[in-house]
């Protein structure tokens, strides 16, 4: 029981007139009035940055009845974050949302992403808010696509030498196609996820590389082909 001051003890008791409870939020195809963490379910994504702003984390959580059942941690820009993500992957699953919010997830950016996801989920702003029964555990992998690789865009440029495409959603860029004016009109890419799948199924590395290589844009019309990492 709480302790009251003398001033409060002497006050006249006024009866509470209304109690409507919490506002309902959309959760997996239902409207729920959450009173405790176990009332919360949903799948959603969020992004967090570290204090020096040198790296970022995209976090995906699938929560059922307040407990994190699935976590996808994708990090960018900081080598230490990759090891932190490995630890966070073991830490997060099986915890309640409140436990996860108050747990050190090793990396500043992962902690920030966890805070942002907590706010989304407890306010009903999830990707699965209007999906009946929500999304099954395993849905988080769908963001990765075939080969289970994060979609990463890596582009570098200088005023003196122009742009270099290094990686896009299609994969690792091996060649850039330029027209007569030296402008980019396409590129050659290798889907590393597909390549590793081909090798795992028995293809030689050379054969797998050939099968996983594709072109984008007007590559065949190029006046000049360059290697963006060496030219």
C-alpha angles and dihedrals in degrees: 000000000000121000116241129205120242090253092059094042090058095050121109112252113245116195118240108246104198140020114177095165124222122333112263118254129198112256124173095325096321137090109237131186100213117212099160140017093263088065091066125094134157149106122245146144133234141173131225134182130207124245095259088049091229098122143022140209129210109202127193120191131183109200126190120185092342096309124108107238099171135024132185115189119190120179133189138188103015127075092208091058092068092062090042089053090053090055094043090053089062095040101049106053115084094022124112117245090254093050091049092049090055097042124096104243090194097242125072092221093051090050091051091048089051090053092050092048092048090057093047094048100045091048093050096248095134132135089242098046093119099029112110109245089357124248125317122250104270095046090108090070091063090079089064098055126199112350092023097254127146116249105248131178117201118177127165128189144168130194090236099049105019131224132342121196108212104165136358136169088281091059145255110356113229101168138019123211118220130189127222090281093052094251122140113258101162147330146223117241139185120215099218093191092056091044092055090047090054091050091048089054092054107271118138115250090251093051092044091050091052093048093047094049120100141163133232131200124356093334094146091057094057119136089196136018121205136183103236092210098051109024 
